[in-house]
Amino acid sequence: MDIQGRKLIKIATAGSVDDGKSTLIGRLLYDTKSLTTDKIEAIERNSKQRGYDYLDFSLATDGLVAEREQGITIDVAHIYFNTDKTNFIVADTPGHVEYTRNMVTGASTSQVAIILIDARKGVIEQTYRHFFIANLLRLSHVVVAINKMDLVDYSEETFLKIKSDFDQLVAKSDFDEDQITFIPVSALKGENVTKSSTHMPWYVGNTLLDHLEVLEPQDLEESTVARFPVQYVIRPKTEAYHDFRGFSGVLYGNSLKVGDRVTLLPSGNESTIKGIHFFDQEIEEAAPGSSVTITLTEEVDCSRGDMIVKSSELPQSEKMLSATICQVNSKGLRVGQKYILQHGVNRVLAKVDQIEAKVHADFSGAEASEELRLNDIGKVHFRLSKPIHFDSYSSHKSNGSFILIDESSYDTISVGFIN
């Protein structure tokens, strides 16, 4: 919640070329009065110059010159807007195959995906990839926005046919049916985006914006266990805080309270939370996502990269790791190669022990592979120089993910999701 009591929903969008994704986001911004006057004037001016008899809302989001010239989205842009009830952060991600890494990056911090489908084209190859990535990243909810309904005469039959085809994908995924919502829209005309459509009386559900506002952040969080990676050890060199020793970081997953019995990893030492400091306040309970400093009742050894967890909720601690990775660098990943594996704030050396398979991003299975190249997704086994303290990605996103870093160039090579 912000200081005005609004909740926060993080959304990733995906759509193929010319599905109208940028137009949909522009429409949301326009209808929620989130565009500045000069931005609206620029949209009106550019739309007129192009000979359009309508406002081209895609100009509100395609920020790069190359995007505007080609009419496609290339880069990941984070767009912010709000209503009286909710703050939204939208990761506007590219939909093309060659930008798979961009979609993975944009969707990795999101809770909800909006997948656009052109009503004239239906479910196509790119739709499979977009939904596969939403499934890979364990997003909590997917909205399938079937767009350009105005170009198919607002046909209920067309809508139901696309829904039926998409349901076949859902059956192959890890999603339950209640995690998928289908909404027929026309982003250009504003039908069912923020206002109900009079052209589709057969659709009785919420508009897209109303549906997003119904979602509750706590229902979109999958993890119920607290993980506190230590970023800094605080030892003030002042007389007033001569004996103060606190551990600072961001809390993930669930809350921690004063009096909780905790275990420090990797040492395995136990202690009890003595105090929780939030800026200049002392609080009784730290909420997930908050940056706090924790003090303990016992003097225990703890440093940057260690992790504080509840003693009743220990993670796995292993030197072997199995993960699904997405290759985000043009340098290929091969068996025997060594990398720096960064897990939270902790770094260890990792060796590729086995590439189990390269996974087809359309739910069609996997194949053997000697190498993973840019945008490939694969199942890989690693051997680590020392144990890390992790959860599976499906149970705890922040503690179940990592990146691989090249030892010599320090380039990011891959992003990984622990199985």
matplotlib code that plots the C-alpha trace (Angstrom):
import matplotlib.pyplot as plt

x = [0.0, 1.2, 0.6, -2.9, -3.8, -3.6, -2.5, 0.2, -0.3, 2.7, 1.8, 3.7, 2.2, 2.9, 1.6, 2.7, 3.5, 0.4, -1.7, -2.3, -0.4, 1.0, -2.4, -4.0, -1.5, -1.9, -5.7, -5.4, -3.1, -5.5, -8.7, -7.2, -5.9, -2.3, -0.9, 0.4, -1.1, 1.9, 1.9, -1.8, -1.0, 1.9, -0.4, -3.0, -0.4, 1.3, -2.0, -3.1, 0.3, -0.1, -3.6, -5.4, -9.0, -8.4, -5.8, -2.8, -2.3, 0.7, 2.7, 2.2, 4.4, 6.8, 9.6, 12.5, 12.7, 13.1, 9.9, 7.9, 9.3, 8.7, 5.5, 6.9, 8.0, 11.8, 12.8, 11.2, 9.6, 8.1, 5.0, 3.2, -0.4, -3.0, -6.6, -8.2, -7.8, -4.6, -1.1, -0.1, 3.4, 3.3, 6.3, 5.7, 7.7, 8.5, 6.7, 9.1, 11.1, 14.5, 13.4, 12.5, 15.1, 13.5, 10.1, 11.6, 13.3, 10.2, 7.9, 10.2, 9.1, 5.5, 2.5, 0.0, 0.4, -1.8, -1.5, -3.0, -4.4, -5.6, -9.2, -8.6, -5.6, -6.5, -3.9, -0.6, 2.9, 3.9, 0.9, 2.4, 5.7, 4.1, 2.0, 5.0, 7.0, 4.1, 4.0, 7.8, 7.9, 4.9, 2.9, -0.1, -2.8, -3.1, -5.6, -6.1, -7.2, -8.7, -8.2, -9.6, -13.0, -14.3, -12.6, -14.6, -18.0, -17.8, -18.5, -19.1, -18.4, -14.9, -14.3, -15.4, -13.3, -10.2, -11.0, -11.4, -8.1, -6.3, -7.9, -5.9, -2.8, -3.9, -4.4, -0.7, 0.4, 0.7, -2.1, -5.6, -8.6, -9.4, -6.0, -7.0, -9.5, -10.6, -11.8, -12.9, -11.7, -11.1, -8.2, -8.6, -12.3, -12.1, -14.5, -14.2, -10.9, -12.1, -15.7, -18.2, -19.0, -22.4, -21.4, -20.8, -23.9, -23.1, -20.0, -21.1, -17.7, -15.6, -13.8, -10.0, -9.4, -12.1, -10.7, -7.2, -8.6, -10.3, -7.0, -5.4, -1.6, -1.7, -3.6, -0.9, 2.0, 3.0, 5.5, 4.5, 8.1, 10.3, 13.8, 16.1, 19.4, 21.9, 23.2, 25.0, 26.2, 25.6, 28.1, 27.8, 31.0, 29.2, 29.1, 25.3, 25.3, 28.6, 27.2, 24.8, 25.1, 22.3, 21.8, 20.2, 18.5, 15.1, 12.6, 11.0, 8.1, 6.5, 6.8, 9.3, 8.4, 10.3, 10.6, 10.8, 13.3, 15.6, 18.5, 21.5, 22.8, 25.3, 26.5, 23.3, 23.5, 20.2, 19.0, 15.9, 14.9, 15.5, 14.5, 13.4, 14.4, 12.7, 14.4, 14.3, 11.5, 11.4, 8.6, 7.2, 6.8, 8.5, 6.3, 7.5, 9.3, 10.4, 14.0, 14.8, 17.7, 17.3, 19.1, 19.4, 19.6, 22.8, 26.2, 26.4, 28.6, 26.8, 28.0, 26.9, 25.6, 24.3, 20.6, 18.3, 15.2, 12.7, 14.1, 10.9, 11.2, 14.7, 15.4, 17.4, 21.2, 23.0, 26.2, 24.3, 21.6, 19.0, 17.4, 15.6, 17.5, 17.0, 20.1, 20.2, 23.7, 25.0, 27.8, 26.8, 26.5, 28.2, 29.0, 32.1, 32.0, 32.4, 30.5, 29.8, 26.3, 24.7, 21.8, 20.4, 23.4, 25.5, 28.0, 29.5, 31.4, 29.3, 30.3, 27.8, 27.6, 25.0, 22.6, 19.7, 17.6, 16.7, 13.1, 10.7, 8.9, 5.6, 4.8, 5.9, 8.6, 12.4, 15.4, 19.0, 21.5, 25.2, 24.8, 22.3, 22.3, 20.8, 17.0, 17.2, 15.5, 17.0, 17.2, 20.7, 22.5, 25.2, 28.0, 28.8, 31.9, 29.9, 26.3, 23.7, 20.4, 17.5, 13.9, 12.3, 11.2, 7.7, 7.6, 9.6, 10.5, 13.1, 15.0, 14.5, 16.1, 19.7, 21.8, 25.0, 27.9, 30.9, 34.0, 36.2, 33.8, 31.2, 28.4, 25.2, 24.9, 21.7, 18.8, 17.9, 14.8, 15.6, 13.6]
y = [0.0, 3.6, 6.5, 7.0, 3.4, 2.2, -1.3, -2.1, -4.5, -5.3, -6.4, -7.7, -7.3, -9.5, -9.5, -10.3, -7.6, -5.4, -7.0, -3.6, -3.9, -0.4, 0.9, -0.9, 0.5, 4.0, 3.7, 2.7, 5.7, 8.1, 6.9, 7.0, 10.6, 9.5, 11.3, 14.8, 17.6, 17.8, 14.0, 14.1, 17.1, 15.1, 12.1, 14.3, 16.0, 12.8, 11.0, 13.9, 14.0, 10.3, 10.9, 8.9, 9.9, 8.5, 9.0, 6.6, 5.7, 3.5, 6.7, 7.0, 4.0, 3.3, 5.6, 4.7, 6.3, 2.9, 1.7, 4.6, 4.3, 0.5, 0.4, -2.3, -2.6, -3.4, -2.4, -3.2, 0.0, 0.3, 2.5, 3.8, 4.8, 4.7, 4.9, 5.8, 2.3, 0.9, 1.8, -0.1, -0.8, -2.2, -3.9, -3.3, -6.2, -7.1, -10.1, -11.2, -14.4, -12.6, -10.6, -13.6, -12.5, -9.0, -10.6, -12.9, -9.9, -7.7, -10.5, -11.8, -9.0, -9.1, -10.7, -10.6, -11.1, -9.5, -11.6, -9.9, -11.9, -10.3, -11.5, -11.9, -14.2, -16.1, -18.2, -18.2, -19.5, -16.3, -16.8, -20.2, -18.6, -15.7, -18.1, -20.5, -17.7, -16.7, -20.3, -20.6, -17.5, -18.7, -15.5, -15.7, -14.6, -14.2, -12.0, -13.0, -9.8, -10.7, -7.4, -5.8, -7.2, -4.3, -5.8, -9.1, -7.4, -8.0, -11.7, -13.9, -17.0, -15.7, -14.9, -18.4, -20.1, -18.3, -19.1, -22.8, -22.8, -21.1, -23.5, -26.3, -24.4, -24.0, -27.8, -28.2, -25.7, -25.4, -22.9, -23.6, -22.4, -19.8, -18.2, -17.3, -14.6, -13.9, -10.4, -9.3, -5.7, -3.1, -1.0, 1.5, 2.1, 1.8, -1.2, -3.1, -1.5, 1.0, 1.2, -1.6, -2.2, -1.7, -3.7, -6.9, -7.4, -11.2, -10.5, -10.0, -9.8, -6.9, -4.5, -5.0, -2.1, -3.3, -6.8, -5.6, -3.6, -6.6, -8.5, -8.4, -8.3, -10.8, -13.3, -13.0, -13.8, -17.5, -17.7, -18.0, -18.3, -15.4, -15.0, -12.2, -12.0, -9.9, -7.0, -5.0, -5.4, -2.1, -1.1, 2.6, 4.2, 6.5, 6.7, 6.3, 3.1, 1.7, -1.8, -1.8, -4.6, -4.9, -6.8, -4.9, -6.1, -6.5, -9.1, -11.4, -13.9, -13.3, -11.2, -11.4, -10.3, -9.4, -12.6, -14.9, -17.7, -17.5, -19.5, -17.9, -19.6, -20.9, -21.2, -22.8, -20.7, -19.8, -16.6, -14.6, -11.3, -8.6, -5.5, -4.4, -1.0, 0.8, 4.1, 5.9, 3.8, 0.5, -1.7, -5.0, -6.7, -6.3, -6.8, -8.5, -6.1, -3.8, -2.7, -3.1, -3.6, -6.6, -7.0, -10.3, -11.3, -13.3, -12.3, -14.5, -14.5, -13.1, -11.2, -10.0, -12.9, -14.8, -15.4, -15.1, -17.4, -18.7, -21.8, -23.6, -22.7, -23.7, -23.6, -26.3, -26.0, -27.8, -27.7, -29.2, -27.3, -28.1, -25.1, -23.9, -21.1, -18.5, -17.5, -13.7, -13.3, -14.2, -16.2, -19.8, -21.9, -25.3, -28.2, -27.7, -23.9, -21.9, -18.9, -16.7, -17.6, -14.7, -15.8, -12.7, -10.8, -14.1, -15.0, -18.5, -20.2, -22.6, -25.1, -26.4, -30.1, -31.1, -29.6, -31.9, -30.5, -27.5, -26.8, -25.8, -22.6, -23.8, -26.7, -29.2, -30.8, -30.7, -32.0, -32.9, -30.1, -29.5, -25.7, -23.1, -19.9, -16.5, -16.7, -20.5, -22.0, -25.1, -27.4, -27.3, -29.0, -27.0, -27.9, -25.1, -24.2, -24.0, -24.5, -21.9, -21.7, -21.8, -22.7, -23.9, -21.0, -22.2, -21.8, -18.7, -16.5, -14.3, -17.1, -19.5, -17.4, -16.4, -15.0, -16.4, -13.9, -14.3, -14.5, -12.4, -9.8, -9.7, -9.8, -11.4, -14.7, -16.3, -16.0, -19.1, -20.5, -23.3, -26.5]
z = [0.0, -0.7, 1.7, 0.2, 0.8, -2.8, -3.6, -6.2, -9.1, -11.4, -14.9, -17.9, -21.4, -24.4, -28.0, -31.5, -34.1, -34.7, -32.1, -30.6, -27.3, -27.3, -28.3, -25.4, -22.9, -24.4, -24.1, -20.4, -19.8, -21.7, -20.0, -16.5, -17.3, -16.8, -19.8, -19.6, -21.8, -24.0, -24.6, -25.6, -27.9, -29.5, -30.0, -31.7, -33.9, -35.0, -35.6, -37.9, -39.7, -40.5, -41.9, -39.1, -38.2, -34.7, -32.0, -32.3, -28.6, -29.4, -29.6, -25.8, -25.1, -28.1, -26.8, -29.1, -32.5, -34.1, -32.4, -33.7, -37.2, -37.4, -35.4, -33.1, -29.5, -29.1, -25.6, -22.2, -20.9, -17.4, -17.4, -14.4, -13.9, -11.1, -10.2, -6.9, -5.7, -7.3, -8.5, -11.6, -13.0, -16.6, -18.2, -21.9, -23.4, -27.0, -28.5, -31.2, -30.9, -31.0, -28.0, -25.8, -23.2, -23.0, -22.2, -19.6, -18.0, -18.0, -16.7, -14.0, -11.6, -12.5, -10.9, -13.8, -17.6, -20.2, -23.4, -26.5, -29.4, -32.7, -33.1, -36.9, -36.4, -33.3, -31.4, -33.3, -32.7, -30.7, -28.4, -27.4, -26.6, -24.6, -22.5, -22.1, -20.5, -18.3, -17.2, -16.8, -14.6, -12.5, -12.9, -10.7, -13.2, -16.9, -18.7, -22.4, -24.1, -27.5, -29.3, -32.5, -31.9, -34.0, -37.1, -36.7, -36.1, -32.4, -33.0, -30.0, -32.1, -32.9, -29.3, -28.2, -30.9, -29.7, -26.1, -26.9, -28.7, -25.8, -23.3, -25.0, -24.1, -20.5, -20.2, -21.0, -18.5, -14.7, -14.5, -13.1, -15.1, -12.4, -13.0, -16.6, -17.6, -21.2, -22.1, -25.6, -26.3, -28.9, -27.7, -30.6, -30.0, -26.2, -25.9, -22.6, -21.7, -19.1, -20.2, -20.9, -24.6, -26.0, -29.1, -27.1, -24.9, -24.9, -22.7, -19.1, -17.3, -16.1, -18.3, -18.4, -15.9, -13.5, -13.6, -12.8, -9.9, -8.4, -8.1, -4.6, -4.2, -1.4, -3.5, -6.2, -3.9, -3.9, -1.1, 2.6, 4.0, 5.1, 3.5, 4.6, 2.7, 4.6, 2.5, 5.1, 8.7, 10.6, 13.2, 13.9, 15.2, 17.7, 21.4, 21.5, 19.4, 20.6, 21.1, 18.2, 15.6, 13.0, 9.8, 6.9, 3.8, 2.0, 3.4, 0.9, 1.1, 4.5, 7.6, 10.5, 14.0, 17.2, 19.2, 16.2, 16.6, 13.5, 12.0, 10.3, 7.2, 6.4, 10.0, 11.3, 14.5, 16.1, 17.7, 18.5, 16.8, 19.4, 17.4, 13.9, 12.7, 9.8, 9.1, 12.4, 13.9, 15.8, 14.7, 15.9, 12.5, 9.1, 6.0, 2.9, 0.5, 3.3, 3.8, 7.5, 9.9, 12.3, 15.7, 17.5, 21.1, 20.8, 19.4, 16.3, 13.2, 10.2, 7.2, 3.7, 1.6, 4.7, 5.1, 8.1, 8.1, 10.7, 12.4, 11.4, 7.7, 6.6, 2.8, 0.9, 1.2, -1.7, -3.8, -6.8, -8.6, -11.3, -13.0, -16.0, -17.6, -20.4, -22.3, -22.4, -24.0, -27.4, -25.8, -25.8, -22.7, -22.8, -20.5, -18.5, -18.6, -15.3, -14.2, -11.2, -10.0, -8.2, -5.9, -4.2, -2.8, -2.6, -5.2, -5.8, -8.6, -10.7, -13.3, -16.0, -15.2, -17.7, -20.3, -19.8, -22.7, -24.7, -24.1, -27.0, -25.9, -27.4, -25.0, -27.7, -25.5, -25.5, -27.4, -26.6, -27.1, -26.6, -26.3, -25.4, -27.5, -27.2, -26.3, -25.8, -22.8, -21.3, -18.3, -16.8, -13.9, -12.0, -9.6, -7.1, -5.2, -1.9, -0.9, -1.5, 0.5, -1.9, -2.5, -5.7, -8.0, -7.9, -4.1, -3.6, -6.6, -5.0, -3.4, -6.3, -9.0, -10.0, -12.8, -14.3, -14.8, -17.1, -15.1, -17.4, -18.8, -16.0, -18.6, -17.5, -19.5, -18.3, -15.8, -13.9, -12.2, -9.7, -10.2]

ax = plt.figure().add_subplot(projection="3d")
ax.plot(x, y, z, "-o")
ax.set_aspect("equal")
plt.show()
